[in-house]
């Protein structure tokens, strides 16, 4: 049938035809759904998931064997950091790849390329593609790592977990690992383990928890024992120790104690021997275990000398005493704390009380792995704490706490800040004002003296935990100290060991200051010189009575000067340079008064010629006496 336009027109279908077409479409949709559901169910039934955990130390590669994978299977893996600043990197490779190449060649090639300024987004994929079948660094906007790889052929494969090579510093910490076969839900990190064994840790290739460390020490009559804190241990870890005397008559013994001080193992050399070995397997994870080294007595007296201590974790070769050091640390090394002081102001120097007030900044920096974190935990590159209380609440109570040992008044803190970097590096800043004792003042050369000022910082923890070292970049003397009487001539720092309850580190910031002499020259020394000269001029007078009166008046002036400066210094048990000058003027002026009175007596007794002859000699003795007194003072002070 055609329409009026002459164009052909399709005849409409009947209602029955449309119904049959709709039924066929519905049937096909249902059939497709059943097939897809059956396939998904079959895949879910065949899926297997395994959950593992472990720890990566800086520069370490953890190797897992993946035995018996079949072609067509899809391997899924997901890793996330659980502690420290770990940023995990996952890779799958053939077992033919030498695992040492992963630790050495791959990492070094990436590092050298990045150091040369090449783009990490281009360099890392290019290098990783040459070493691995599949790899992944970050996923879903986090530092977690997730990958999938379709197995091309039946056989064994390797799964490798390392710290991200893209980081300028090696990351470390505990990790959680999910491995699955045909289990895409692994990529979310939320897959439930099915009890399957897919990955097997290759402990030998991973060099897991095998460490050897060597230390030396000395035991003396005053120090008959010392101790070392072990690094945290896991269940079934075995600790080995070998000790031998290297000098003196030392007979060394060892006691291994747990965190509560309970002895776990005790050893001593055999009779006539100077070496001993210790072995102990821990039944559970623990930390803060201690190894004590002490001298055994010989004939009732302590033995002394040097020793060599070789310790190992899961390294039985240590018992022979010749195992080369290497691997993770067996003993906890003390944390090195850089300390610096910036002196901004000297608000006062109290010479009588022998103290000074200062405004200064304290800087400290240390690296503690326990403080390390992954930036994706907080979405930040640095954690900031504005008080010690905030820091202790968030990070724990252990930090290099200190005291200003020569502090005499309350320390008023203006600012306090702690910054923590992802690798566990913490920077402490405090701006404060306080009064500090200055027991090192010595006024013998006053007013030409140079005094020593100290800010002494003592660690409250023993050197086994924290050891101070100077921080030159943060050791500064300000240019506007605000102190008009003194000027800084030099400054330096010193690190020493002090005995509190144990041996503790002390940081000493020292600066030397001298007096501006204008005041003392114009207000004291110059008037004294003028008075001495005026007294000398009186020798031109022949009226001996007037001369005696003038000399007596000058003596009173010297006494007044003495009272003027007496309050500037404490009541000292020794003479100062200025004291010596004043004493000399007292003695000489007093002698001149007595001399002039004697001449007057001679003149009244008709012995004027004798008086004049004596006076012609004494006119030279007067300046000579002052010159001799000055020379003697310079020699003594």
C-alpha positions in Angstrom: 0.0 0.0 0.0 1.3 3.4 -0.9 0.5 6.7 0.6 -0.8 9.6 -1.4 2.7 10.9 -2.0 3.7 7.8 -3.9 6.3 6.7 -1.2 6.1 3.1 0.0 4.7 2.6 3.5 5.7 -0.3 6.0 2.6 -2.2 7.0 2.2 -2.0 10.8 2.8 -5.3 12.8 0.0 -7.0 14.4 -0.4 -6.9 18.2 0.5 -10.6 18.4 3.7 -10.0 16.5 4.9 -7.3 18.9 4.1 -9.6 21.9 6.2 -12.4 20.5 9.2 -10.1 19.9 9.0 -8.7 23.4 8.9 -12.3 24.8 12.0 -13.3 22.8 13.9 -10.2 24.1 13.0 -11.0 27.7 14.1 -14.6 27.3 17.5 -13.6 25.9 18.0 -11.1 28.8 17.2 -13.7 31.4 19.5 -16.2 29.7 22.4 -13.7 29.6 21.9 -12.8 33.3 22.0 -16.5 34.3 25.2 -17.1 32.3 26.9 -14.0 33.8 25.8 -14.8 37.3 27.0 -18.4 36.9 30.3 -17.2 35.6 30.7 -14.7 38.5 29.7 -17.3 41.0 32.2 -19.7 39.5 34.9 -17.0 39.6 34.1 -16.1 43.2 34.2 -19.8 44.1 37.6 -20.2 42.6 39.0 -17.0 44.2 41.6 -17.3 46.9 42.9 -14.6 49.2 45.9 -14.6 51.7 46.8 -11.9 54.2 50.4 -11.4 55.4 52.3 -8.9 57.4 55.9 -8.0 58.0 58.4 -5.2 58.3 60.7 -3.5 55.9 63.9 -1.9 57.1 65.6 0.9 55.1 67.1 -0.6 51.9 65.5 -4.0 52.5 63.6 -6.0 49.8 61.0 -8.6 51.0 60.7 -11.5 48.6 57.7 -13.9 48.5 57.7 -17.1 46.4 54.5 -17.6 44.3 54.7 -21.3 43.4 52.6 -23.2 40.9 50.6 -20.3 39.3 48.7 -21.3 36.2 48.3 -19.6 32.9 45.1 -17.5 32.7 44.9 -16.9 36.4 45.0 -13.2 37.5 47.2 -12.3 40.4 46.1 -9.5 42.7 48.2 -7.9 45.4 47.7 -4.9 47.8 50.1 -3.5 50.3 49.7 -0.7 52.9 52.1 0.7 55.5 51.1 0.0 59.1 53.8 1.9 60.9 56.7 4.2 60.4 56.9 6.2 57.1 56.6 3.1 54.9 55.5 3.8 51.3 55.3 0.3 49.8 56.2 -0.6 46.3 54.9 -3.9 44.8 56.3 -5.9 41.9 55.9 -9.3 40.2 58.7 -10.9 38.4 60.1 -14.2 37.2 62.1 -16.3 39.7 65.1 -16.0 37.3 65.6 -12.4 38.5 68.4 -12.3 41.0 67.0 -10.9 44.2 70.1 -8.9 44.9 69.6 -7.0 41.7 66.3 -5.8 43.1 68.0 -4.4 46.2 71.1 -3.0 44.5 70.7 -2.4 40.8 67.1 -1.3 40.5 67.3 1.0 43.5 70.6 2.5 42.6 69.6 3.0 38.9 66.5 4.9 40.0 68.4 6.9 42.6 71.2 7.9 40.1 68.6 8.9 37.5 66.6 11.0 40.0 69.8 12.6 41.3 70.6 13.6 37.8 67.4 15.6 37.7 65.4 13.3 35.5 61.6 13.2 35.7 60.5 10.5 38.2 57.2 10.0 36.4 59.1 8.9 33.3 62.2 7.3 34.8 60.6 4.9 37.3 58.2 3.3 34.9 60.9 2.9 32.3 63.4 1.3 34.7 60.7 -0.8 36.5 59.5 -2.1 33.1 63.0 -3.6 32.5 63.0 -5.5 35.8 59.4 -6.5 36.5 56.4 -8.1 34.8 54.0 -5.8 36.7 54.5 -3.2 39.4 52.7 -0.4 41.3 53.7 2.4 43.7 50.6 4.4 44.7 46.9 3.7 44.2 43.6 5.5 44.7 45.3 8.7 45.8 47.1 7.0 48.7 50.6 5.7 49.3 49.2 2.1 49.3 50.2 -0.1 46.4 47.9 -2.4 44.4 48.6 -4.4 41.2 47.0 -7.1 39.1 48.8 -9.3 36.6 47.4 -12.1 34.3 49.7 -15.1 34.5 51.1 -15.7 31.0 52.4 -19.3 31.6 52.4 -22.0 34.2 55.2 -21.7 36.6 56.7 -20.1 39.7 56.8 -16.3 40.2 58.1 -13.8 42.8 56.2 -11.0 44.6 58.5 -8.3 45.8 57.8 -5.6 48.5 60.2 -2.7 48.9 60.0 0.9 50.0 59.1 3.4 47.2 62.1 4.3 45.1 60.5 7.7 44.3 61.2 8.9 47.9 64.5 10.8 48.4 64.9 9.0 51.7 64.4 5.2 52.3 61.1 4.5 53.9 60.6 1.8 56.6 58.0 0.2 58.8 55.5 -2.5 59.2 53.2 -3.5 56.3 50.0 -5.4 55.6 49.8 -7.4 52.4 46.9 -9.0 50.7 47.5 -11.5 47.8 44.8 -13.1 45.8 44.2 -15.3 42.8 41.2 -14.3 40.6 40.0 -12.1 43.5 39.7 -8.5 42.3 38.3 -7.4 45.6 41.9 -7.5 46.9 42.5 -4.2 45.1 40.2 -2.5 47.6 42.3 -3.7 50.5 39.2 -5.2 52.1 39.2 -8.8 50.9 38.6 -11.5 53.4 41.3 -14.2 53.6 40.1 -17.6 52.5 42.8 -19.6 54.2 44.7 -20.3 51.0 48.5 -20.2 50.8 49.5 -18.2 47.7 52.7 -16.5 48.8 55.5 -18.0 50.9 58.1 -15.7 52.5 61.6 -16.3 51.2 63.5 -15.5 54.4 66.9 -16.2 53.1 66.5 -14.0 50.0 64.9 -11.3 52.1 67.6 -11.4 54.7 64.9 -11.3 57.4 65.9 -10.4 60.9 69.5 -11.5 60.7 71.9 -8.9 62.2 75.3 -8.8 63.7 76.8 -5.9 65.6 80.1 -5.4 67.3 80.9 -2.9 70.1 83.9 -2.4 72.4 84.1 -1.0 75.9 86.1 -0.7 79.1 85.5 -1.8 82.7 87.5 0.0 85.4 87.7 0.1 89.1 85.1 3.0 89.1 82.9 1.5 86.4 82.7 -2.3 87.0 79.6 -2.8 84.8 77.8 -1.4 81.8 74.7 -2.4 79.8 73.3 -2.4 76.3 69.6 -2.2 75.3 68.5 -4.8 72.7 66.4 -3.8 69.7 62.8 -5.1 69.8 62.6 -8.9 69.2 59.9 -11.1 67.8 58.7 -14.5 68.9 61.3 -17.3 68.4 64.1 -14.7 67.7 67.4 -16.0 69.0 69.9 -13.7 70.6 73.6 -14.6 70.5 76.5 -12.9 72.2 80.3 -13.4 72.3 82.6 -11.4 74.6 86.3 -11.5 75.2 88.8 -9.4 77.1 91.3 -7.5 75.0 93.5 -5.9 77.7 94.2 -5.9 81.4 93.2 -8.8 83.7 89.5 -8.4 82.9 87.3 -11.5 83.2 84.0 -10.4 81.6 80.6 -11.9 82.4 77.1 -11.3 80.8 73.6 -11.1 82.2 70.6 -10.9 79.8 67.6 -9.3 81.5 64.1 -8.6 80.3 62.3 -5.3 80.4 61.5 -5.7 84.1 65.0 -6.6 85.1 64.4 -10.3 85.5 67.5 -12.3 84.5 67.0 -14.5 81.4 70.5 -15.9 81.0 73.8 -15.6 82.9 77.2 -16.6 81.6 80.8 -16.2 82.7 84.2 -17.5 81.3 85.3 -20.9 82.3 88.0 -21.0 84.9 91.1 -19.4 83.6 89.3 -18.1 80.5 88.7 -14.5 79.3 85.8 -15.1 76.9 82.2 -16.3 77.1 79.2 -16.9 74.9 75.5 -16.5 75.5 72.4 -17.8 73.6 68.8 -17.2 74.3 65.5 -17.7 72.3 62.7 -15.4 73.1 59.3 -16.9 73.6 57.4 -13.8 72.6 57.8 -10.3 71.1 59.3 -7.8 73.5 61.5 -4.7 73.8 63.8 -3.0 76.2 65.7 -6.2 77.0 69.1 -5.4 78.4 72.5 -7.1 78.2 74.7 -6.3 81.2 78.5 -6.7 80.9 80.3 -6.8 84.2 83.7 -7.8 85.5 84.1 -11.0 87.5 86.3 -10.8 90.6 89.7 -12.5 90.8 91.2 -13.2 94.2 88.6 -11.0 95.8 89.3 -7.9 93.6 87.5 -6.6 90.6 89.2 -7.2 87.2 89.6 -4.4 84.8 90.4 -3.9 81.1 89.0 -3.5 77.6 86.5 -5.9 76.0 85.1 -6.7 72.6 81.4 -7.7 72.4 79.9 -9.4 69.3 76.1 -9.7 69.3 73.8 -11.3 66.8 70.1 -11.8 66.1 69.4 -15.2 64.5 73.1 -15.4 63.6 74.6 -18.4 65.3 78.0 -17.7 63.8 78.4 -15.0 66.4 79.3 -17.7 69.0 82.6 -18.3 67.2 83.5 -14.7 67.6 84.3 -13.9 64.0 80.9 -13.2 62.3 81.2 -10.0 60.2 78.8 -7.2 61.3 75.8 -6.4 59.1 72.1 -6.4 58.9 69.6 -4.5 61.1 71.0 -3.2 64.4 71.0 -5.8 67.2 71.6 -3.2 70.0 69.8 0.1 70.3 72.2 2.9 69.5 71.7 6.1 71.5 69.8 8.7 69.6 72.1 11.6 68.7 70.5 14.9 69.5 71.8 18.1 67.9 71.6 21.1 70.3 72.0 24.8 69.5 71.4 28.0 71.4 70.7 31.4 69.9 71.5 34.2 72.3 69.2 37.1 71.4 69.3 39.5 74.4 71.2 40.0 77.7 68.6 41.8 79.9 70.9 42.2 82.9 74.1 41.2 84.6 74.0 41.1 88.4 77.6 41.0 89.5 76.8 41.0 93.2 74.5 37.9 92.9 76.7 36.5 90.2 73.9 35.8 87.7 72.6 37.1 84.4 69.3 37.3 82.7 69.0 36.3 79.0 66.5 35.9 76.2 67.5 32.9 74.0 66.3 30.2 71.7 66.9 26.5 72.2 67.1 24.3 69.2 67.2 20.5 69.2 67.0 17.9 66.4 66.9 14.1 66.6 65.7 11.2 64.5 63.7 8.5 66.3 62.2 5.8 64.1 59.3 5.5 66.5 58.2 9.0 65.4 58.1 8.1 61.7 54.8 8.3 59.9 53.4 8.1 56.4 52.2 11.5 55.0 48.9 10.0 53.8 48.0 9.3 57.4 47.4 13.0 58.0 47.6 14.4 54.5 50.6 16.5 55.6 54.3 16.7 55.0 55.1 17.6 58.6 53.3 17.2 62.0 53.3 20.4 64.1 52.9 20.4 67.9 52.8 23.7 69.8 53.6 22.4 73.2 55.4 19.5 74.8 52.1 18.3 76.3 50.6 18.0 72.8 53.6 16.1 71.6 53.7 13.7 74.5 49.9 13.0 74.2 50.2 12.2 70.5 53.6 10.5 70.2 54.4 9.1 73.7 56.4 10.3 76.7 59.9 9.5 75.4 61.7 12.6 74.0 65.1 14.1 74.9 63.9 16.0 77.9 66.4 18.4 79.5 66.9 20.9 82.2 68.9 24.2 82.3 71.2 23.1 85.2 72.3 26.7 86.0 68.8 28.2 85.9 68.0 30.2 89.0 64.5 31.5 88.3 61.4 30.3 86.5 61.9 29.9 82.8 59.3 31.9 81.0 58.5 30.3 77.6 57.4 32.6 74.9 57.1 30.0 72.1 57.4 26.3 72.0 57.2 24.2 68.8 58.0 20.6 67.7 58.0 19.6 64.0 58.1 15.9 63.1 59.1 14.8 59.6 57.9 11.5 58.0 61.2 9.8 58.6 61.0 10.4 62.3 63.2 13.5 62.4 61.9 15.9 65.1 62.9 19.6 65.5 62.3 21.3 68.8 62.3 25.1 69.2 61.8 27.1 72.4 62.2 30.8 73.0 62.5 31.7 76.7 63.6 34.2 79.2 65.2 33.3 82.6 67.9 34.1 85.1 71.0 32.0 85.0 73.7 31.4 87.5 77.2 32.6 86.6 79.5 30.9 89.2 82.5 31.2 86.8 82.8 35.0 87.4 86.3 36.0 88.4 86.8 39.7 89.3 90.6 39.7 89.9 91.2 41.9 86.8 88.3 44.2 87.5 87.5 46.5 85.6 89.7 45.0 82.9 88.2 41.6 83.4 86.7 39.3 80.8 83.9 37.1 82.3 82.6 33.7 81.3 78.9 33.1 80.9 77.3 29.7 80.3 73.9 28.3 79.4 74.2 24.6 80.5 71.7 22.0 79.2 71.7 18.6 80.9 69.9 15.6 79.4 67.5 13.9 81.9 68.0 10.6 80.1 71.3 8.6 80.2 73.7 8.5 77.3 72.5 5.0 76.5 69.3 6.7 75.2 70.4 10.2 74.1 73.7 11.7 73.3 74.2 15.4 72.6 76.2 16.9 69.8 76.6 20.6 68.8 74.5 22.1 66.1 76.7 24.9 64.7 74.1 26.3 62.4 71.8 27.0 65.3 74.5 28.4 67.6 74.4 32.2 67.2 75.1 35.3 69.2 72.7 38.2 68.3 74.0 41.5 67.1 71.7 43.6 69.3 72.0 42.2 72.8 70.8 45.3 74.6 73.6 45.2 77.2 75.5 48.5 77.4 78.1 47.6 80.0 79.4 44.4 78.3 80.3 43.3 74.8 80.8 39.7 73.6 84.4 38.8 72.7 84.0 35.1 71.8 81.6 32.2 72.0 81.8 28.4 71.7 80.1 25.2 72.6 81.1 22.1 74.5 79.7 18.6 74.9 80.6 16.7 78.1 79.4 13.8 80.3 78.1 14.5 83.8 77.2 12.0 86.5 73.6 12.4 87.7 72.1 9.0 88.5 73.9 7.7 85.4 76.2 9.2 82.8 74.2 12.0 81.1 75.1 14.4 78.3 75.7 18.1 78.9 75.6 20.8 76.3 77.4 24.0 77.3 76.9 27.3 75.4 79.7 29.6 76.5 80.4 33.2 75.7 83.0 35.6 77.0 82.2 39.2 77.6 84.4 42.2 78.5 83.4 45.6 79.9 83.1 48.8 78.0 85.9 50.7 79.8 84.8 54.3 79.0 82.8 54.5 82.3 85.6 53.2 84.5 88.2 55.4 82.8 86.3 58.6 82.9 84.5 58.1 86.2 87.1 56.4 88.3 90.6 56.0 86.9 90.9 59.5 85.4 89.7 61.2 88.6 92.2 59.1 90.6 95.0 60.1 88.3 94.1 63.8 88.6 94.0 63.6 92.4 97.4 61.8 92.4 98.8 64.6 90.2 97.3 67.3 92.3 98.9 65.7 95.4 102.2 65.6 93.6 102.0 69.3 92.7 101.7 70.2 96.4 105.4 69.3 96.7 106.0 72.7 95.2 104.6 74.3 98.3 107.0 75.0 101.2 104.1 75.2 103.7 104.2 71.7 105.0 101.0 72.2 107.0 99.0 73.1 103.9 100.5 70.1 102.1 99.4 67.8 104.9 95.9 69.3 104.7 95.6 68.8 101.0 96.9 65.2 101.2 94.4 64.5 104.0 91.6 65.8 101.8 92.8 63.6 98.9 92.8 60.6 101.2 89.1 61.3 102.0 88.4 61.4 98.3 89.9 58.0 97.8 87.8 56.6 100.6 84.7 58.1 98.9 85.7 56.4 95.7 86.1 53.1 97.5 82.5 53.4 98.9 81.3 54.3 95.4 82.5 51.1 93.8 82.1 48.8 96.8 78.5 48.0 95.9 79.3 46.9 92.3 80.8 43.6 93.3 80.1 40.9 95.8 82.1 40.8 99.1 85.1 39.0 97.6 87.7 37.0 99.4 90.4 38.3 97.2 91.7 41.7 95.8 90.8 43.0 92.4 93.0 45.1 90.2 91.0 48.2 91.1 91.2 47.2 94.8 95.0 47.1 94.5 95.1 50.5 92.9 92.9 52.0 95.7 94.9 50.3 98.5 98.1 51.6 97.0 96.7 55.1 96.9 95.5 54.8 100.5 98.9 53.7 101.6 100.9 56.2 99.6 98.6 59.1 100.3 98.5 58.2 104.0 102.3 58.1 104.0 102.4 61.5 102.3 100.2 62.9 105.1 102.5 61.5 107.7 105.5 62.7 105.8 104.3 66.3 105.5 103.4 66.4 109.2 106.9 65.2 110.0 108.4 68.0 107.8 106.2 70.5 109.5 107.5 69.3 112.9 111.1 69.6 111.6 110.4 73.1 110.5 109.1 74.1 113.8 112.1 72.7 115.6 114.5 75.0 113.6 115.5 72.1 111.4 114.1 73.5 108.2 117.2 72.8 106.2 117.1 69.1 107.0 113.4 69.1 106.0 114.2 70.7 102.6 117.0 68.2 102.0 114.7 65.3 102.7 112.0 66.9 100.6 114.3 67.1 97.5 114.6 63.3 97.6 111.0 62.5 98.4 109.7 64.6 95.5 111.0 61.8 93.2 110.0 59.0 95.5 106.3 59.9 95.3 105.8 59.2 91.6 108.2 56.3 91.8 106.0 54.7 94.5 102.9 54.9 92.3 104.8 53.6 89.3 106.1 50.6 91.3 102.6 50.0 92.7 101.1 50.0 89.2 103.8 47.6 87.9 103.2 45.3 90.8 99.4 45.3 90.2 99.9 44.5 86.6 102.1 41.6 87.4 99.8 40.2 90.0 96.5 40.7 88.2 
